[in-house]
Each structure stands twice: as structure tokens, then as C-alpha cells.
Amino acid sequence: MRWDNLRLDEPLGTGDSDDLFSVGRPDRALPLIERGAVARTFDTPGFRGMTFYEVQAKSVVNRVPEASRMPFRWTINPYRGCQHACVYCLEGETPILMADGRTKPLAEVRTGDGIYGTVRRGGGRAYVRTSVLARWSTVKPAYRVFLEDGTKLVCSGDHRFLTEQGWRYVTGAGFGGLRRRPRLSAGDALMGTGGFAEPPKQTTAYRRGYLCGLIRGEGSTGHHAYPQLDRPADRTYLFRLPLAGPEGREGLARAADYLARVGIGCVGFSFTEETGPPEPSGRRQLTAVRTGSAEQVRTLDWLLDWPDHPPPDWHRGFLAGIFDAHGSYRDGVLRLAPADPAINGWLAFSLESLGLGLTVERLAGRACVRLHGGLGQALRFFHVTDPAITAERSIEDAPVGSDDSLRVAAVERLGLQVPMYDITTGTGDFIANGAVSHNCFARKSHSYLDLDTGADFNTRVVVKVNAPDLVRKKMASPSWQGEHIAVGMNVDCYQRAEGRYQLMPGIIRALRDAANPFSILTKGTLILRDIDLLAEAAEVTEVGLNVSAGFVDKDLWRSIEPGTPAPARRLEACAALNERGLRCGVLMGPVVPFLSDSPAQLDEAVGQVAAVGATHVSPIVLHLRPGTREWFFRWLRAQHPRLVDRYLDLYGYGAYAPKAYQNRIAGQVRELAGKYGVGRTAPGAGSRAPARRSAAPGRQVVAAPPPPESRRSPWAAQPDPSQAQEPRQQTQASPSPGRSPAVPEQLTLL
């Protein structure tokens, strides 16, 4: 979505006349511009000293993944106003702890994915589920961090890990010349769970072990004879699965899939089992499966037979099946309590074969096995065995800790540049191969501070000159379903470059002609140029607009935001948009601590926001991310030296002000918005929601193949599931309606 399709494979700074980079200044090179870019400079005062890289983009309507919690799934960014020089990057193969308890390589993590992060709780931290807000890649000099448990982490020198002493960088460097930043040293103990284990492979042995553990764990298998009226006695194999309820569906689905792979098309039904008095409260729902085919009965005998020399994959599958049948993870303790105590010997054998310690104990009159160790060992069990039921894997609210195995043994420079990846998360961190890691953001400053991180951002702008044509082409595509699009999500679409290239009118016309809902966030007053087009679009679809204005103090604006339109002009633009009947709100960011956060200043700002008829106001406290931080502290030391120590106390080595401060600002603004009636009299825009398009056809369901020959490994008779196979027969499922989220009435893009 960012620079992946804009790569340059040739060396920089060759000295050729058409070279896009200044010779002798590799530190200022923009490394990921595609080869066909045209570099232009203009001598007019407004663009003097700027370089525009005109590219023919492959796409401009970018999709947010299905799992995203954002209120939109599509974005348009016609400009790239800065290179994404990510400073908290890890190698792409680094496993990340996902919200379902499994792991995924960082390179495969996508925006919207659920993962684990941490939050402060009392004097420590706790694990919580969060989501990925952004993702990107870059190339950085690589370092390798060795831990005492053998874990190796490949990352950039600017990456940060949480230690017992706080956040530490991989290498030391200055904070805007103020002080040397803390770095990792041998002996530092990282906070986390310990290195992650490799997940099991879906082999024949694993599948056989899983079914054996799942079915034998319930202890209710057997052959039964049922006399029929029209033929001799029917031999039926009956077993039940304790996987009732929504949480058991994952286990049932896996069991059904594994059975189908060996040709068993079972008949399933539900019944209740009395566990006490006959009243309904004394019954629990179970799912039973029965089959009467002689071939299938022989196959099930083979499945449930104890192997003479079980391979490691069988042990992994067996433990996963036992856990799904009768396992639990509560209050940091993992227990396995199969209904049939006779298999506890096999249970202990499998755990010990995988190097997992255990204790046999009695719980509620039943013998069970408790896993040794804390959270790290529980995660190792989950990762090594991979049970199907993810609800039992939760580590939500578990305290973040450390031990000697997480101590740093050494840090070495690899001497080469490696493709790396980074993500932005809702908590500001994530768990990378068992270590709590700090993330960074796609933009170092622009979103909230409305300032640039340096001359590169101000003077090097990538322009997707074919953006309007790409939008119109996308709108005409039969596969497009008319979903909401957020315009200018990453970079202001009404920045100065828009005054020359005028891409937005063509984009708005394409969206208007398709009656496609969209929203825009900007700090530029140039949006008023397109007010007629926006009004035309609002007649046929939903249009949400927001301007950014963090404060109204003119002296502070001249000092901290000299390159932007004055706050009063931005609010005037908001008023003009609302007077025209277009719904426009205000993103009140940044609120600058000790400079624009007094009760009187907030009162004045919200009062002016209300006066222009803004539909809503949302405060955002200043974020000091890498890039912004260095610039801001240089500015602060020069302009307000008395505040330097207060800022170091407030922000420490992090990007955010304390939650208590942020909540206080949010509460004050909320009260002021109520006082001044923000949104009460704002005019609305006539609109209509886009019509839904027909859903995609339903997926094909392949019938189970016939059972394999007896005396033969059933899975050996089937091709590998990863290989394509022509189905024997197919049934057409009913089409399911396409998912299209409701268009938000008002949308603030951060």
C-alpha cells in the first residue's frame, strides 16, 4: 500500500543527468521510487526547492483487509509526501503473537489483524488483544540480538524492546542532541513470554493423533449392534465428542475435516447426558457421531489404535485432541483431564516426549495432568500442539513478566541491509518471538502534529498523476460493490502539490458519477476549490468531511506550524462547507502540553469550533514519534527551554503522553462541546446510500471421497491436501449476500 510497488533496483547517485538523486548525498536519497518516475521542479515561489516525482501508479484505491475494525475498507492517497523511513523494524520471518493464540510471520501480518499487545496495569503491564492499524516494509541495516534461551531476533538498530528497566533501543543514538538513548546490553532481561515454538505440520501422523486424542479423551467409543427389521444385525461404531456450543465448533470442524480425509462421512446428532438430577439444569449437550460401514469401522479402528512407535507429530496431534476434548487454561494454569483416566499414561508420555514438564493431580474427583511452568510454557504447548479451539488459548489480562532465559547474551551487527517490516497497533506494541516490542507509525509526524520531519518530507513529493483515471476504472469494475472510501488517510490530499496537479477534482467526479460514498480529512483550505463538486456528490451519496485544527493561538501556530494555513482559515473552511450543507467536523490535534492545553485555551478553541457549525470535535494530544520527537525537542529547546525537563518527564522515552493526561483533555473537550452545543445546529447533507450489488457466487463444496482399501493407511490413499484435486462431485451452496459495512454518518480519520 505504501512503497512496495515503487521500487528502484539500480544504484543511487550515479551522476547521470536523469538520476533522481543528488550525487554525494545518499543520506537524502529516496530509495523506493519506481524506475519510470519523472522528476520535476518548479521555480514559482510556492514550490521553489521542491521536487515532484510523477509516477504512473498501478492502483490508487487500496483495500483494508476484511478483519479490520476500521469503519472503512478502502482508501485513496494520490500523493506520497514522505518516504516511510520506518525506525522500528523487524525481519519478515519474525513470528508475531496473534489474537487467536497462534503465530504468524511479521511479513504476513496485515492491517486489521487481531494481535496481542500490552497495557499498563498498576505497577506492571498486562497482555491484551488489539488490532493492527498499519503495516509497511523498508530496507534497513540489520542487527542480531541473541537471548540466553537461544532466541535470535533480527531487527534494525532503532528497534526497541521492553526490559525490566524500561524500553531499550538495540543501538545507542542521540535524542535530538539532548541525551544518549538507552540501549540493550548483555545481561538486560527482556519482558515477554520467551521464544515461540514452531507450529506442527498437518501430516498424517498429526491428524491421526488428533482424532485419537479427541475421541479417546471422551472415553465413550465402541461397537454396538442394532437389529433391523429387514436385514441382519447392523454393526455400528458410535462415539461422542464433548464439543457442544459455539466454542466447540472449531474442534468439530477439524474433526469432520480429518474424518472426511479418510473417507468417513459420519452422521452426527446431539443428545443430552445426565450428570445429576433429571432436571434440565443437570444435563449437558454432547455431539455424537455414528457410522455403520464396515470399511469405515475398520478405518476408525486403525485411527484409534495405539501406535507402536509414535512419531513426534502424533504426540502433537494427540495432545491437541486431548486439549480440545477436556483441556483448560485458567488463571495461568493449563490442565488436561480426559474422561478416561486410563489414557493418562499416554498423556504423560506425549508431554515428556516434547520436553514439557507435568504433575498428576486430582481435581473434582478426577485424575488430571497439570503442565509445569507459567505463561511461557503454556504458549509453548499451544504452539507445539495447535489445538483447534482458540477460545481456551486466551492470555488476556495475564501479567507481563521476565526470567533469566530472556536475558540478552549479545548484540551483533550483521553488516548488511535486510528487508524489514513494521506495524502500528492499538496498544503501541506487539509480541515478537516472545519479546514485547515497540512499534512505530506509518508517518512520523504529519497526521497529528501537522509538521514535517525534515526537508525530505517538505521537498520530495510522489505524485500519482493517473489517480483520477484509476479511480474511475475501479468504480466501473463489475467487482466493485460501492463501499465507503477514505480519501487522504495517510497524506493530506489537499497539500500544496494539489494546487498544481489538481488530482482531487477528477477523483471526486469519479466518485460522484458512481454515487460512491467517501470521506476526506485535510488541514488545507484548498478543499473549498472543490466545494461545488462536493455538494454535487453529496446529492447522490454520503460525503463526510473533517478539517484538522489543534489550537487557535496565532503565535503558537506561527512558531509550530508555519507551513500550514492559519487555524482560523481552516475553521472558516469548515464553516463554508457546513453552510453549503456538507457535514464537516474538526479533528482538534495536536493539543500541545503546557502550550495549548490550559482550560482557557481549550475553551476558546472549542468555542470557535462550535461557532463555525462543526458537526463534531475530537481532541488528539501531541504524539512524539521518532522523527517528530527529534525535530520537536530541537524546537522546544530553542523556543521554550524551561519546558524541556517537563516534556522529558511527561513523555519519557515513549511517543505518548500518559493516559491520565489524555483522558483529562478528552473529558474537558467533551464538556466544552456540550457547553457550546457542538453539532446541535450543524446542517446535514442530503444523501443516499449506494445500492448493493449482487453477491459473488457461493463456494463449491466437495463431497467426501469413497473410503480407501482396507489394510492400507487411509491418508496414504489420498493426495496431499495442498495439491489440486478434481472433485468427484459437487453441490452448489446457496449464495451468501456480500458484506458491505454501513457508511458512517460522520467519519474522523486519524
C-alpha positions in Angstrom: 0.0 0.0 0.0 2.9 2.3 0.5 6.2 1.8 -1.3 6.1 -1.9 -2.3 5.2 -1.2 -5.9 7.6 1.8 -6.2 10.9 0.1 -6.1 14.2 1.1 -7.7 16.7 -1.7 -8.4 19.5 0.5 -9.8 22.2 2.0 -7.6 21.7 5.5 -6.3 23.7 8.6 -7.1 25.2 7.5 -10.4 25.8 11.1 -11.6 23.7 10.6 -14.8 21.7 13.5 -16.0 18.4 11.7 -15.4 19.4 10.4 -12.0 16.6 11.2 -9.4 19.1 11.6 -6.6 21.8 14.1 -5.7 25.3 12.8 -6.1 27.2 12.6 -2.9 24.1 12.7 -0.7 23.0 9.1 -0.3 21.5 10.0 3.1 18.9 12.2 1.3 18.1 9.6 -1.4 14.5 8.4 -1.7 15.2 4.7 -2.1 11.9 3.2 -3.3 10.7 5.3 -6.3 10.0 3.2 -9.3 12.3 3.4 -12.3 9.9 5.2 -14.6 9.3 8.2 -12.4 9.6 11.7 -13.9 11.3 14.2 -11.6 10.1 17.8 -11.9 11.0 21.1 -10.2 9.2 24.4 -10.4 10.6 27.9 -10.0 7.5 29.5 -8.7 7.8 30.8 -5.1 5.3 28.3 -3.7 7.2 25.3 -5.0 10.8 26.6 -5.0 13.2 23.9 -3.7 10.6 21.1 -4.1 10.9 18.0 -6.3 7.9 16.2 -7.6 8.2 12.5 -8.7 5.5 11.8 -11.1 4.6 8.1 -11.3 2.0 6.1 -13.2 0.6 4.1 -10.3 -0.7 0.6 -10.7 -3.6 1.3 -8.3 -4.8 4.1 -6.1 -7.9 2.6 -4.4 -6.3 0.5 -1.7 -8.1 -2.2 0.2 -8.2 -2.6 4.0 -8.4 -6.3 4.9 -11.7 -7.9 5.9 -10.7 -8.3 9.5 -10.1 -4.6 10.0 -12.0 -2.9 12.8 -11.7 0.4 11.0 -15.1 1.9 9.8 -13.9 1.7 6.2 -12.3 -0.8 4.0 -10.9 1.3 1.1 -8.6 4.3 0.9 -7.3 6.7 -1.8 -4.0 8.5 -1.4 -3.0 10.4 -4.6 0.2 11.7 -3.0 3.1 10.3 -1.1 4.5 13.3 0.8 7.2 11.4 2.7 9.3 8.3 2.4 8.4 5.7 5.1 11.7 5.5 6.8 10.4 3.1 9.5 12.7 3.1 12.6 11.2 0.1 14.5 11.6 -2.7 12.0 12.0 -6.5 12.3 12.9 -9.2 9.8 9.8 -10.5 7.9 10.1 -14.1 9.3 9.8 -12.9 12.9 6.8 -14.7 14.4 4.1 -12.4 15.9 1.6 -13.5 18.6 -1.9 -13.2 17.1 -5.1 -12.7 18.9 -6.1 -16.4 18.5 -3.0 -17.5 20.3 -1.3 -18.7 17.1 1.7 -17.0 15.5 2.2 -15.5 12.0 5.4 -14.2 10.3 5.5 -10.4 10.5 5.7 -10.2 6.7 2.3 -11.8 6.5 0.6 -9.7 9.2 -2.0 -7.3 7.6 -3.9 -4.2 8.6 -6.9 -5.2 10.6 -5.4 -8.4 12.0 -6.0 -9.1 15.7 -2.8 -9.5 17.7 -1.6 -9.2 21.3 -0.1 -6.1 22.8 0.3 -4.8 26.4 -1.1 -2.1 28.6 -0.1 -0.7 32.0 -1.9 -2.2 35.0 -1.0 -0.8 38.3 2.8 -1.1 38.7 3.2 -3.5 35.8 1.8 -4.4 32.4 -0.7 -7.0 31.2 -1.4 -8.7 27.8 -4.5 -7.5 25.9 -5.9 -8.1 22.4 -5.5 -5.2 20.0 -5.5 -4.8 16.2 -3.0 -3.8 13.5 -3.7 -0.2 12.3 -1.0 0.0 9.6 1.8 -2.1 8.1 4.7 -1.3 5.8 8.2 -2.5 4.7 11.6 -1.0 4.2 15.3 -2.0 3.9 17.5 -1.2 6.9 21.0 -2.2 8.3 20.4 -5.4 10.3 21.4 -6.3 13.8 21.0 -9.7 15.6 20.0 -9.9 19.3 20.9 -13.2 21.0 19.0 -14.3 24.1 20.0 -16.8 26.7 17.3 -19.3 25.7 18.7 -19.4 22.1 16.2 -17.0 20.6 17.6 -14.8 17.8 15.9 -11.6 16.8 17.0 -9.8 13.6 16.0 -6.1 13.7 17.1 -2.6 12.9 19.3 -0.6 15.3 16.4 1.7 16.1 14.1 -1.1 17.2 13.0 -1.0 20.9 12.4 -3.9 23.3 10.8 -3.7 26.7 13.2 -4.7 29.5 13.0 -4.8 33.3 14.4 -1.3 33.3 12.1 0.1 30.6 12.3 0.4 26.8 15.8 -0.1 25.3 17.0 0.5 21.8 19.1 -2.0 20.0 21.8 0.6 19.5 22.5 3.9 21.2 21.9 7.3 19.5 21.0 10.9 20.5 17.6 12.3 21.1 17.8 15.5 19.1 21.2 16.1 20.7 19.7 16.1 24.2 21.0 12.9 25.6 22.1 9.4 24.5 19.3 7.0 24.3 19.2 3.8 26.4 20.4 0.7 24.5 20.4 -3.0 25.0 23.4 -4.5 26.9 24.4 -8.0 27.7 22.5 -9.1 30.8 19.4 -7.0 30.2 16.3 -9.0 30.8 13.6 -8.6 28.1 9.9 -8.7 29.1 7.8 -11.3 27.4 6.9 -14.9 27.2 10.1 -16.4 25.8 10.8 -17.6 22.2 7.9 -19.1 20.3 7.9 -22.7 19.2 7.4 -23.9 15.6 3.8 -25.0 14.9 3.1 -28.6 13.9 2.8 -29.6 10.2 -0.5 -31.1 9.1 0.9 -34.6 8.5 -0.9 -38.0 8.5 0.6 -38.7 11.9 -0.6 -35.4 13.3 -4.2 -35.9 12.1 -4.3 -39.5 13.3 -3.0 -38.4 16.8 -5.6 -35.6 16.9 -8.5 -37.8 16.3 -7.2 -40.4 18.7 -6.8 -37.8 21.5 -10.2 -36.2 20.8 -12.2 -39.4 20.6 -10.4 -41.4 23.3 -10.3 -38.4 25.6 -14.1 -38.7 25.9 -13.9 -42.4 26.7 -17.1 -43.4 25.0 -16.2 -45.3 21.9 -17.3 -48.7 20.9 -19.1 -51.2 18.6 -22.9 -51.6 19.0 -25.4 -53.9 17.3 -28.8 -52.6 16.3 -31.2 -55.2 14.9 -33.2 -54.1 11.9 -36.5 -55.4 10.5 -35.3 -56.0 7.0 -31.8 -57.3 7.5 -29.4 -58.9 10.0 -27.9 -57.0 12.8 -26.1 -53.8 11.8 -22.7 -53.2 13.4 -22.3 -49.5 14.2 -19.3 -47.6 15.6 -20.5 -44.9 18.0 -18.5 -42.2 19.7 -19.3 -38.8 21.1 -17.5 -35.5 21.0 -17.7 -33.1 24.0 -17.6 -30.1 21.7 -21.0 -28.6 22.1 -21.7 -24.9 22.0 -20.2 -22.1 19.9 -16.7 -22.6 21.4 -16.7 -26.3 20.2 -17.4 -25.6 16.6 -13.7 -25.2 15.7 -13.0 -28.6 17.1 -16.0 -30.2 15.4 -15.0 -28.6 12.1 -11.4 -30.0 12.3 -12.7 -33.5 13.4 -15.1 -33.6 10.5 -12.4 -32.5 8.0 -9.9 -35.1 9.3 -12.5 -37.9 9.2 -13.6 -36.8 5.7 -10.0 -37.1 4.5 -10.1 -40.9 5.3 -13.5 -41.3 3.6 -15.7 -41.3 6.7 -18.9 -39.4 6.0 -20.4 -39.6 9.5 -23.9 -39.0 10.6 -23.9 -36.5 13.5 -26.6 -35.9 16.1 -26.9 -34.2 19.5 -28.2 -35.6 22.8 -28.1 -34.8 26.5 -26.2 -36.6 29.1 -27.5 -36.7 32.7 -24.8 -35.6 35.1 -27.1 -35.3 38.2 -30.8 -35.0 38.8 -33.0 -35.3 35.8 -34.0 -31.6 35.6 -32.7 -29.7 32.6 -30.0 -27.9 34.6 -28.4 -31.3 35.2 -27.8 -32.1 31.6 -25.1 -31.0 29.2 -25.2 -31.1 25.4 -22.9 -33.5 23.6 -22.4 -34.3 20.0 -22.3 -38.0 18.9 -21.1 -39.5 15.6 -22.0 -42.9 14.4 -21.1 -44.9 11.3 -22.1 -48.4 10.2 -19.9 -49.0 7.1 -17.6 -52.0 7.5 -14.8 -50.1 5.7 -15.3 -47.1 7.9 -15.4 -49.1 11.1 -12.0 -50.7 10.1 -10.6 -47.2 9.4 -11.7 -46.0 12.8 -10.1 -49.0 14.4 -6.9 -48.0 12.7 -7.3 -44.4 13.7 -7.8 -45.2 17.4 -5.2 -47.9 17.7 -2.2 -47.0 19.9 0.9 -46.8 17.6 4.0 -48.9 18.5 6.4 -46.1 17.8 4.5 -42.8 17.6 6.4 -40.0 15.8 6.6 -36.5 17.3 3.8 -35.3 15.0 1.5 -38.0 16.5 2.3 -36.8 20.0 1.5 -33.2 19.0 -1.8 -34.1 17.4 -2.7 -36.4 20.4 -2.2 -33.6 22.9 -4.2 -31.1 20.7 -7.1 -33.5 20.6 -7.0 -34.1 24.4 -6.9 -30.4 25.0 -9.9 -29.8 22.7 -11.8 -32.6 24.4 -11.0 -31.9 28.1 -8.4 -29.2 28.4 -8.5 -25.8 30.0 -6.3 -22.8 30.6 -7.4 -20.7 33.6 -5.6 -18.3 35.9 -2.3 -19.2 34.3 -2.7 -23.0 34.8 -3.0 -25.4 31.9 -4.8 -28.7 32.8 -5.7 -31.8 30.8 -8.4 -34.0 32.3 -9.5 -36.7 29.9 -12.8 -38.6 30.9 -10.9 -41.9 30.5 -8.2 -41.9 33.2 -6.6 -45.0 31.6 -5.0 -42.8 28.9 -3.2 -40.5 31.4 -0.1 -42.7 30.9 -0.1 -41.8 27.2 -0.8 -38.2 28.0 2.3 -38.0 30.3 4.4 -39.9 27.7 3.4 -37.4 24.9 4.2 -34.4 27.1 7.6 -35.7 28.2 8.5 -36.6 24.6 8.0 -32.9 23.7 10.1 -31.7 26.7 7.1 -30.4 28.7 7.0 -31.0 32.4 3.9 -32.2 34.2 2.3 -33.1 37.5 -0.5 -35.6 38.0 -3.2 -34.4 40.4 -6.8 -34.9 41.3 -9.4 -32.3 40.6 -13.1 -32.7 41.4 -12.5 -36.4 41.9 -10.9 -36.9 38.5 -7.2 -37.5 37.8 -5.7 -34.8 35.6 -2.4 -33.6 34.4 -1.1 -30.1 35.1 1.6 -28.5 32.9 4.6 -27.2 34.7 5.8 -23.6 34.2 4.0 -20.4 33.6 2.7 -18.4 30.6 5.8 -19.2 28.5 5.3 -23.0 28.8 1.5 -22.7 28.2 2.2 -20.8 25.0 4.8 -23.4 24.0 2.2 -26.1 24.5 -0.3 -24.2 22.3 2.2 -23.5 19.6 3.7 -27.0 19.5 0.4 -28.8 19.5 -2.0 -26.2 17.9 -5.4 -27.2 19.4 -8.4 -26.3 17.2 -10.4 -24.4 19.8 -8.9 -20.9 20.2 -11.1 -19.6 22.9 -9.1 -21.6 25.5 -5.8 -20.1 24.4 -6.5 -16.6 25.7 -3.8 -14.8 27.7 -5.9 -11.7 28.1 -5.0 -9.8 31.3 -2.1 -12.1 32.1 0.8 -10.1 33.7 3.9 -9.4 31.6 7.0 -10.9 33.2 10.5 -12.0 32.5 13.1 -14.6 33.5 16.7 -15.5 33.0 16.0 -17.2 29.7 15.1 -13.7 28.3 18.4 -12.1 29.2 20.4 -10.6 26.3 23.5 -12.6 25.6 24.9 -10.4 22.8 24.0 -7.9 20.1 25.9 -8.0 16.8 25.9 -6.0 13.6 25.3 -8.2 10.6 27.0 -5.7 8.1 24.2 -5.9 5.5 20.8 -4.4 4.7 17.8 -6.6 5.1 14.2 -6.2 4.0 12.2 -5.5 7.2 8.6 -4.9 8.2 6.8 -3.0 10.9 3.3 -2.5 12.1 1.3 0.1 14.0 -1.0 -1.3 16.7 -3.7 0.0 19.0 -1.6 -0.5 22.1 1.7 0.8 20.6 3.5 -2.5 20.9 3.3 -6.2 19.9 4.9 -9.5 20.9 7.7 -10.5 18.5 9.0 -14.1 19.0 8.2 -13.8 22.7 9.6 -10.3 23.4 7.5 -7.2 23.9 8.4 -4.8 21.0 7.6 -1.2 20.4 6.0 -0.3 17.1 6.2 2.9 15.1 3.8 4.7 12.8 3.4 5.0 9.1 4.0 8.7 9.3 6.5 10.2 11.8 4.5 13.5 12.3 2.1 14.6 9.7 -1.2 13.1 11.0 -1.4 14.9 14.3 1.4 17.4 14.6 0.8 18.7 11.0 4.6 19.3 10.7 7.2 17.6 8.6 10.0 15.5 9.9 12.6 17.3 7.8 13.4 18.7 4.4 12.7 15.4 2.6 9.1 15.4 3.6 8.6 19.1 2.6 10.6 18.9 -0.6 10.1 15.4 -2.1 6.6 14.5 -3.1 5.5 11.5 -5.1 2.5 12.2 -7.3 0.2 9.5 -8.8 -0.6 11.5 -11.8 -3.1 8.9 -13.2 -5.1 8.7 -9.9 -8.4 10.1 -11.3 -8.3 7.5 -14.2 -7.6 4.7 -11.8 -10.5 5.7 -9.5 -12.9 5.8 -12.4 -11.7 2.5 -13.7 -12.2 1.0 -10.3 -15.7 2.4 -10.0 -16.6 0.8 -13.3 -15.3 -2.6 -12.4 -18.1 -5.2 -12.1 -16.5 -6.5 -8.9 -16.7 -3.1 -7.2 -19.6 -3.1 -4.6 -19.8 0.7 -3.9 -18.2 0.6 -0.5 -17.1 3.7 1.5 -13.6 5.1 0.6 -11.5 7.3 2.9 -9.6 9.9 0.9 -6.3 11.3 2.2 -5.9 8.7 5.0 -2.1 8.8 5.0 -1.1 12.1 3.4 -3.2 15.3 3.1 -4.8 15.2 -0.3 -5.1 19.0 -0.3 -1.5 19.8 0.3 0.4 22.3 -1.8 1.1 19.8 -4.6 -2.7 19.6 -5.2 -2.7 23.2 -6.2 -0.6 22.4 -9.2 -1.6 18.8 -10.1 -5.4 19.2 -9.4 -6.0 15.5 -9.0 -8.8 15.8 -6.5 -11.5 17.2 -8.9 -11.1 14.2 -11.1 -11.2 11.8 -8.1 -14.4 13.5 -6.7 -16.1 13.4 -10.2 -15.3 9.7 -10.5 -16.8 9.0 -7.0 -19.8 11.3 -7.7 -20.6 9.7 -11.0 -20.5 6.3 -9.4 -22.6 7.6 -6.4 -19.9 6.0 -4.2 -19.7 7.2 -0.5 -16.4 8.7 0.6 -14.8 11.0 3.3 -11.9 13.4 3.4 -9.6 14.6 6.1 -7.5 17.8 5.4 -5.8 20.7 7.0 -5.8 22.6 3.7 -8.2 25.3 2.7 -7.8 24.3 -0.9 -10.8 21.9 -0.4 -13.0 25.0 -0.9 -12.0 25.0 -4.5 -14.0 21.8 -5.0 -17.0 22.7 -2.8 -19.3 22.6 -5.8 -18.2 19.1 -6.8 -18.5 18.0 -3.1 -22.0 19.4 -3.0 -22.9 17.5 -6.2 -21.5 14.3 -4.8 -23.5 14.8 -1.5 -26.7 14.9 -3.5 -26.2 11.3 -4.6 -24.1 9.7 -1.9 -22.7 10.0 1.6 -19.9 12.6 2.0 -18.0 13.0 5.3 -15.6 15.9 5.8 -13.1 16.8 8.5 -10.5 19.6 9.0 -7.6 19.4 11.4 -7.0 22.3 13.8 -5.4 21.7 17.2 -5.4 25.2 18.6 -6.3 28.8 17.6 -3.4 30.7 19.2 -1.8 32.6 16.3 1.7 33.0 17.9 1.8 29.3 18.6 0.7 28.5 15.1 3.4 30.7 13.6 6.0 29.0 15.7 5.0 25.4 15.4 3.0 25.2 12.1 4.5 27.9 9.9 3.9 26.0 6.6 0.1 25.4 7.1 -2.9 27.6 6.7 -3.8 29.5 9.8 -6.2 27.7 12.2 -8.8 30.5 11.7 -8.7 29.8 7.9 -9.2 26.1 8.4 -12.2 26.8 10.7 -13.5 29.2 8.0 -13.3 26.4 5.5 -15.2 24.2 7.9 -17.9 26.9 8.2 -18.1 27.3 4.5 -18.6 23.6 4.0 -21.3 23.3 6.6 -23.1 26.4 5.3 -23.2 24.7 1.9 -24.9 21.7 3.6 -21.9 19.5 3.8 -21.3 17.8 7.1 -17.8 18.8 8.4 -16.2 18.2 11.8 -12.9 19.2 13.4 -10.0 17.0 14.4 -8.6 19.0 17.3 -5.0 18.0 17.0 -2.5 18.3 18.3 -3.2 19.6 21.8 0.3 20.7 22.8 1.0 20.1 26.6 1.8 23.3 28.6 1.3 25.4 25.4 -2.2 24.9 24.2 -3.9 22.8 27.0 -5.0 25.3 29.6 -8.7 25.5 30.4 -8.9 28.9 28.8 -7.2 27.8 25.6 -9.3 24.7 25.3 -12.5 26.8 25.9 -11.5 29.3 23.2 -10.7 26.6 20.7 -13.9 24.6 21.2 -15.9 27.8 21.3 -14.6 28.7 17.8 -15.2 25.1 16.6 -18.8 25.4 17.7 -19.2 28.9 16.1 -18.3 27.5 12.6 -21.1 24.9 12.9 -18.8 21.8 13.1 -20.7 18.6 13.4 -18.3 17.1 15.9 -14.9 17.7 17.6 -12.3 15.1 18.5 -9.2 16.1 20.6 -5.8 14.4 19.9 -2.9 15.0 22.2 0.6 15.6 20.7 2.4 12.4 19.8 6.2 12.5 19.8 7.2 9.6 17.5 10.6 9.1 16.1 11.4 11.9 13.6 8.8 14.2 15.2 10.5 13.7 18.6 13.9 14.8 17.4 12.5 17.8 15.5 10.2 18.8 18.3 12.9 18.7 21.1 15.2 20.8 19.0 12.4 23.4 18.5 11.4 23.1 22.2 15.0 23.7 23.4 15.3 26.8 21.2 11.8 28.3 21.9 10.8 27.0 25.3 13.9 25.7 27.1 12.1 25.8 30.5 9.7 23.1 29.3 12.3 20.5 28.2 12.5 18.8 31.6 8.7 18.8 31.9 8.4 17.1 28.5 11.0 14.5 29.3 9.1 13.7 32.4 5.7 13.6 30.6 6.8 11.5 27.6 9.9 9.7 29.0 11.1 7.6 26.1 7.7 6.9 24.6 5.6 8.5 21.9 2.5 9.2 24.0 1.5 11.4 27.0 0.2 9.4 30.0 -3.3 8.0 29.7 -4.4 10.1 32.6 -3.4 13.3 30.8 -5.1 12.2 27.6 -8.3 11.3 29.4 -8.3 14.7 31.2 -8.1 16.5 27.9 -10.7 14.4 26.3 -13.1 15.0 29.2 -12.5 18.7 29.2 -13.2 18.9 25.4 -16.3 16.7 25.8 -17.7 19.0 28.4 -16.9 22.1 26.4 -18.5 20.6 23.3 -21.7 20.1 25.4 -21.4 23.6 26.7 -21.2 25.2 23.3 -23.5 22.7 21.6 -21.1 21.4 19.0 -23.2 19.6 16.3 -26.6 20.7 17.5 -27.3 23.1 14.7 -25.0 21.8 12.0 -26.7 21.4 8.7 -27.0 17.9 7.2 -26.4 16.9 3.7 -28.9 15.1 1.6 -27.6 11.7 0.6 -28.4 8.2 -0.3 -26.6 5.0 0.4 -25.2 3.2 -2.6 -27.2 0.3 -3.9 -25.8 -3.2 -3.1 -24.6 -5.2 -5.9 -25.1 -8.9 -6.4 -23.1 -11.1 -4.2 -20.4 -13.4 -5.5 -21.5 -17.0 -6.2 -21.4 -19.4 -3.3 -18.3 -21.5 -2.8 -18.1 -25.1 -4.1 -18.5 -27.9 -1.6 -16.6 -31.1 -2.5 -18.2 -34.4 -1.3 -16.1 -36.8 0.7 -14.3 -39.4 -1.4 -15.1 -43.1 -1.0 -13.2 -45.0 1.7 -9.8 -46.4 0.8 -8.8 -50.0 0.7 -8.6 -51.9 4.0 -5.2 -52.8 5.5 -3.9 -49.6 4.0 -3.1 -46.3 5.6 -6.2 -44.3 4.7 -4.4 -41.0 4.3 -1.8 -42.6 2.2 -4.6 -43.3 -0.3 -5.4 -39.6 -0.6 -3.4 -36.9 -2.3 -1.7 -34.2 -0.3 -4.4 -31.6 0.6 -2.2 -28.8 -0.7 -2.3 -30.4 -4.2 -5.1 -29.6 -6.5 -7.6 -32.4 -7.0 -10.5 -32.7 -9.3 -13.7 -33.2 -7.2 -15.7 -36.3 -7.9 -19.0 -34.5 -7.4 -20.0 -31.0 -6.4 -23.0 -29.4 -4.8 -23.8 -25.7 -5.2 -24.2 -23.8 -2.0 -26.6 -21.0 -1.7 -25.2 -17.6 -2.5 -24.4 -15.6 0.6 -25.0 -11.8 0.5 -21.9 -9.7 0.1 -20.7 -7.8 3.1 -20.7 -4.1 2.9 -20.4 -2.1 6.1 -22.8 0.8 6.8 -21.4 4.1 5.8 -20.7 6.1 9.0 -22.7 9.3 9.3 -19.6 11.2 10.2 -16.0 10.0 10.0 -12.9 11.3 11.6 -9.7 9.8 10.1 -6.7 9.7 12.3 
